[in-house]
Amino acid sequence: MLQYQNRISWCIAIFMAIFLLPYQAVADDIAESNKLFVQAAIFVRQADNSDNPVLASELYTKALRLLAEIEAKYPGTDLAVKIASYQQIGAISRNEIEKKLISNITTFRHSQKETEAPQIASSAPVIMPIPQPQEPIVINKASKSEIGSSDRRYFARLGVAHSAPEDLNVELNKEDTHGKATLSENTGFEVALGRNVGSSFKFEFELARRNFDAGSIEGTVTGKKRGSADPSGNVDFYNATLDGYYELPVAWPFKPYVGGGLGGAYVKANDISVPQKSDAGKRTFNNHAWVPSGALMAGINMPINTNLDFDLGYKYMMVGDVTGTRENKSGSSDIIKIHNFMAGLRYYFDQ
């Protein structure tokens, strides 16, 4: 019962993280974009009230940079959408600010021409610099990468997973052990290399290791009806799979994804001992087998910076018949179903 309570607790924790963290991220983005917009509005108001065309031009330029920063860093907010589409936001309009900036620059140039002759005659020219943005007001490549651009291609991923196997039915042979077996919950690790394909697809080759202690077995042991037995030992699962992911094309600070994988699992039994009749003691076996495996995944991918993403998700693994791990015995087992709650980091090389 405690094992199932632990599984339920992990399920609740992972789904709360999946669904609450994104909303917190969205709320934080809205707050930050509002701060930048308020500062831009202050610059515009100061520029409108200034009689100095040079100062006014500098203030309009600063306001445009802030609007561009909102568009680049917080593309999932309403402010960014309105800025990108040149909509009026209260008394602020990106189009109007650009017109005012051009008007101030034009006015200043005309005033320079009018004073040019006297300046030459006096041999003391006074030329006031026209303020120019220090960099183009566009969304650059790095900014796009922060929201999952296809410019980022090759990556490495390192993840940790809390794994909870389901109970399974096992029958080794007619005279031996059969019944319902359990494996303990444990933590495993994953590493992968992959690349983005287009703006929404990812493919990776993954290697993973999980280890589970033998839990219990209920049913018949050595031809005798037994209530339950407690085996000792553990089982290693080494997985090699090719995984594919599809990221949903949404303009959010995080990217939901779904995916699947196919491959094989090397299953190794380590000193598995099943209790026998009191006069027979225990029998220990060690063996290994390759079996097919597959997985279905879902989760969210959250960019941290231009090179690093944080991944939070769930993986449903299926591993084939593992009775081959019992040396010189035949039999069958259910497909092992493993629930995995994962967290990891994905690092992009080509930035």
Buried (B, 14 or more C-beta within 10 A) or exposed (E): EEBEEEBEEBBEEBEEBBEEBBEEBBEEBBEBBBEBBEBBBBBBBBBEEBEEBBBBBBBBBBBBBBBBBBBBBBBBBEBBEBBBEEBEBEEBBBEBBBEBBEBBBEEBEEEBEEEEEEEEEEEEEEEEEEBEEEEEBEBEEBBBBBBBBEBBBEBBBEBBBBBBBEBBEBBBEEEBBBBBBBBBBBEBEBBBEBBBEEEBBBBBBBBBEBBBBBBBBBBBBBEEEBEEBEBEBBBBBBBBBBBBBEBEEEEBBBBBBBBBBEBBBBBBBBEBBBBBEEEEEEEBBEBBBEBEBBBEBBBBBBBEEBBBBBBBBBBBBBBBBBBBBBEEBEBEBBBBBBBBBBBBBBBBEEB
